[in-house]
């Protein structure tokens, strides 16, 4: 709701980004099954099944869009997963053919970040 109030142009319809809800990211704890934490990191690590589920929802959202050109910004692990293990540098800009990416997803399972 705070983002929608601050950036109303990004939340134009109930079917768009606004449909994500208040919390669209994983917010569990390291004590949950599959949760954990990396050495030196105080945040819990998202369990693999939660991450893959979130990526599948993102894929579904992209598939449902009528636009064929969509700008997205995401963390490294998201793109690593969606691009089949391709690693990107910080702030790297790439262009991906959405139809080809969707066809790729139909053939290859999601890859979880290491």
N, C-alpha and C positions, 0 to 999 in steps of 0.2 A: 504494500500500500504506500509506503514511503517513496519508493521509486516511481510509482505511478503518479503520485502527487507532484514529485519534483520534475519528472520527465513525461508529461502527458502525451507527447507525440509518439512515444515508444509503446504506449498502451492504448491504441485506438479502439479496439474491439474486444469483446469477451472471448472471441475465438483466437485471438493473437497471444502475445506474450503474457497478457493479463491472466490467461487461463492457467498459468503456472502455479498460482496460489502464493501464499505468504512464504512458505519454505519449499523450495523445489530442489534443494541440495540435500545430501545425506547429513544428518546431524546426530548420529548415534554416538555411542561411547566405545572405548576399547574393550569394555567388559562384555559387549554383545557378541554372540557367536559370529565368527568370521572377522571380527574387528581386531585391530592391533595397532601398534605404533612403531614407527621407525626409530632407531637409535638417535637421540638428540632432538627428537621431534615431540612436542607436547600434545599435538592434536592426534585424535584417533584416525586410523586409516580406514577409508570406506571399504567394506567387504566387497569382494569381487562380484557376488550376485547382485548387490545393490548398484554397483557401478555399471555393470552390463545392462541391468534393467533401465537405468537412467539414460544410457546411450541409445537403447532401443526406442525409448520414448522420444528422444531427440530425432532419431532417424524417422520415426513415424510422423513427427511434426514437419520435418523437411519434406517428406514424401507428399504430405497433404497440401503443401503450399502451392498456389497457382503460379507464383513467380519462379522464374528459372535463374535469376541472379539474386543471390542473397548474401549479404555480408554478415559474417559471424566472427566473434572473438571468443576464444576459449583457452583454457590452460593446456599445457603440453600434453598431458595424459589423455585428454579428450581427443585431440587430433591424432595422437599416436594410435589410439584405438580405432578411430573412424577411418584412418588412412592405411590400415593394415600393417602397422609397425613403422611407418615413416616418421622419423623424428624431425621436428622443426626447431629452429633456433628461436631465441627470444625475439619477439616482435617481427618474426618473419612473415612476409606477405606471400601468399600463394593463391593461384586461381585453380579451382577444381571444377570440372564439368559435373554438374549435379546428376544428370541422367547416367553418366558413366559411374559415378560414385554409388548411386542406388543399385545399378546392375552389379557392381562389385559386392555390395552388401548382400545381395541375393545369393551370391556364390560362396562367399567367405565369411566364417563366423567372426564376431568381434574379438579383438585382441586386447586383453587387459594390460595396462602398463606394468612394467616390472617393479 
